[in-house]
Amino acid sequence: MNQILTTLTVSLVASLSASAATISFSNYNTNTNGDLIPIVTSADALIDGAGVAALGYFTDDLAVASGDFSGFVEFGNVNFSTPAAFSTDSVFNDSLSGDILSGSSFIGKAMYAYITFGGEALVSKSNSLTFGEDAPLFTAEFIASQDVAYLFGGNITTVDVGFGSQSAVQTSLVPEPSTFAALAGLCSLGVVMVRRRRA
């Protein structure tokens, strides 16, 4: 009996792990031989392995645009690394795996790339990709250089990446909490002024 239970448990674990969602996540497209857009700082500095690229969704696009990232729900993340075909920083390329089971908050949500490095950030939203349920499995390819809209940061610049000039996208400085308070105060003042004007 114990042997049967053990066998069933092993089979169940194997089937669950086989059903995990797997998302290829990069700013480098291996399918088109060199389609990449490096992520650089606001000062055009290449980002090394200290940068983190996270994949997930945000609960509030408007908050993201103002630099408030508290509504981020993470699926997984990778550090910046160098794909074999290149010898430059500011590029990430990996696969993320996890469970998206029935009833998960991820299902149907648009995919976001949330890049952070030294007090700066870049947020892009896929124009077409959404998370799906592992039924029996879910796979997708999120390439941060294609089919995205930038919600925070995203100025396009040109940098030398070691094998010539390359278009790159910039992170932006994240506002301090005190800046949020000042912005909230300005918004409140604006609402009061509009109400008085209407009265």
N, C-alpha and C positions, 0 to 999 in steps of 0.2 A: 504493500500500500504506500509506504513512504517513498519507494522508488518511483511509483506512478505519479505521486504528487510532485516530486522533484522534477521529473520529466515534463509534466504539464507546466510547472513554473518556468523552467528553462525555455520551453516553447513559447510561452506567453511573453516573456522578456524579449526573446528574439524577434517575435512578430511585432511587438511595440517599437523596438529599435529600428526595425525595417520600415516602419510606417512614419518615421519622423520626417518633418518638412526639411528640405535641403535647398538653400538659396545660395547661388554663386554671387559674390558681392565684391565688386571691384570698381576702379576707375580706369581699367585697362581691359580692352576687348581683345581676347585671344583669337576671336573669329575673324578679325579684319586686319591683322598684322600691323599693329601700331596705333590703333585708335585709342588714344588716351588723353586725359586732360589732368595734369598734375594738380594737386592741391597745395597752394603756397600761402604764406602769411600775408597780412596786409602790407608788409614791407617787401614782398616778393621773395622772401627767403624760403628755400625748399624745406619741407618738413621731414624730419628723420623718424626713427622708430619710436619717438616719444608721443607721436600723434595717435589718436584713436578714432577709428571710423565705426560708428554704431548703426545698426539697421533696426527699424521699428516703426512706430507711428506716433503722431502727436494728437492730443485731444483738442487742441485749439490753435488753428493756423494764425489767428490775429495775434495771439500772445507770442508765438514764435517770431513773427515779423518785428516785434518790439524788443526781442532779445530775452524773452522769458521762456525757458525750456523745461519748466517744472512739469509740464504735461506729457513728457516723453515716456513711452512704454517700450522698453528694449526687447528685441528678439535675440540679438547677439552682437558681438563687436570683434574687430580685428585691429591689430596695430599696423602702422604703416610698414610695408615691407617692399622688397624689390623683386618683381617678377624676373624670371630667368633671362628674358629677352632684353632686359634693360639694366643699366648700371646707374640708377638715379634714385634719389629720395623722392618723397611726395607721392608715391604710388602704393596702392594696396590691392591685394588680389587674394581672395580666400573663399572658402565655402563655410556657411553657417548652418548648423543643424539643430533642430529642436522640435518639440511636439506642439502641434496646433490641433487640439482635439475639439470635438463637437461642443459648441457653446463658448469657445474661446473668444475673448475680446478682439483678437487679431483678425478674425475672419471677415473679409470684405473691406478691411481698412487699407487705404493707400500706403505704399511703402515710402519711408523717408530714410535718407542718409543724414546722419548727424555727426559731423566731423568736429573734433575738439583738439586744440593744441595751444598750450601756454596762455590761457586767458582769451583765446580767440575761438571763433566757431564758424561753421558753414552748415546750413541746412538746405537740403534739396528734397523735393517731393516728386515721385514718379508720376508722370502724366497718364500712365496706363496700367501699371502693375498694382495688384491688390493681393493681400494674403489670402490663402485658401486652406481649407481643412485637409488634414492627413486622412484621406478616405479613398484608396488606401494610403496614398502619399501625395505630397505636394512639392513640386520643384519650380524654381524660377531663377532668372538671371537678372540681377540688378546691376547695371553698369552706370556708375555715377556720372559718366561723361555723355550719356545719351538720354533723350526723352525725359528730361527733368525740368522742373521749375524751381528757381532758387527763392526761398522764403527769408533767408538771412544770409548776408554775405553774397558772394557770387559775382563780383566784378571780374571781368576777363582781362588778363594781362599777358605779357609775353616774357618768358624767362629762358635762361640757358640751362638745360637739364643734363649737360654733359655730352650730348651728341648733337648739339645744335639748338636753335631757338625753338620753343614749343609754346603753344597757347596754354595758359594755366588759369585756374580760377582761385580767387583770393578768399581767405577767411576774413572775418571782421571782428573787431574788439567787442567783447561782451560787456554790456553796461553793468556798472556796479549796482547793488541793491539800492543805494541812495539815489542813483539816477532814476530807477523805477519809481521811487517815492516822489521825486520831482516831476516826472512825467505824469503820474497819477494826479498830482496837485494841479498841473496845468490843464489836464482834461477836465477836472472838477470845476476849475475856474471857467473854462470854456462853456461848460453846460450851464453854469449860473448865468453867464453873460447872454447866452442864447435865450434862456427863459425870461430874463429881464427885458430883452429886446422884444420878445413876443407879447409880453404883458402890457 
